[in-house]
Amino acid sequence: MFRKKEKSEVDNLTEMISKFVLTLSGVALLILFGFRIGPYGEQLKINDMLGYTASFGGAILSSMTSLIILYVTFKQTRKIQEENQRQTFISNTNEKIKDHREILEKVNDNLKSIKTIRFNCMADSQKALNYTTNYEKIYQEFIGISDMYLSEDIVEKSHWILNYYNDAFARRTDILKKVASNIHYDYANELKDFIYLVDQIILGLEQFSNMLHNNIQNLYNEKYNKLDFN
């Protein structure tokens, strides 16, 4: 279905003035006709008719001028308010996009770092603990990310990832304690558990990244819809 073409402001104003003038003219004619057919109608002279017409015409013109001024003022005020609201919305949306991009960059860096740990642990299990030395730094970086509030779904996902980060941190700490007390301790099974937890972290971070991408796109769409290209 085709949308009806909206009337321009000039068309609306012209229509309103026409209705206003026709209504007042109709009232004037009714009053004039009433006088004419009344008991004193025969005593009215042409000068009386002209005087009445001029008085009423002046009243119509004055009222019409006031109406036009009121209409134009109202339209301009509403336009200014709408433009202010639009600019505020666009400004706030730009700020949200900036925040999302900042977090997205941190999430992608975090994802890259944790993937590196997993790859090295899988490549050389004998030296796996050596490759996890910067795990705590990565872990602390994500804690900083999870504290950055965006939307409920983003916060929920970041908390889900953080739980696996906590579990992996606890597992690594336990392995380090056992190795410290026994340098020949075989931590192969614990390492598998650690890598499993890291896999969950990677999965969560990838989902997190996709959610941020989608949110950014939605924000751009909302902003685009508010822009005036006319």
Buried (B, 14 or more C-beta within 10 A) or exposed (E): EEEEEEEEEEEEBEEBBEEBBEEBEEEBEEEBEEBEEEEEEEEBEEEEEEEBEEEBEEEBEEEBEEBBEEBEEEEEEEEEEEEEEEEEBBEEBEEBBEBBEEBBEBBBEBBEBBBEBBEBBEEEBEEBBEBBEEBEEBBEBBEEBBEBEBEEEBBEBBEBBBEBBEBBBEBBEBBEEEBEEEEEEEBEEBBEBBBBBBBBBBEBBBEBBEBBEEBBEEBEEBBEEEEEEE
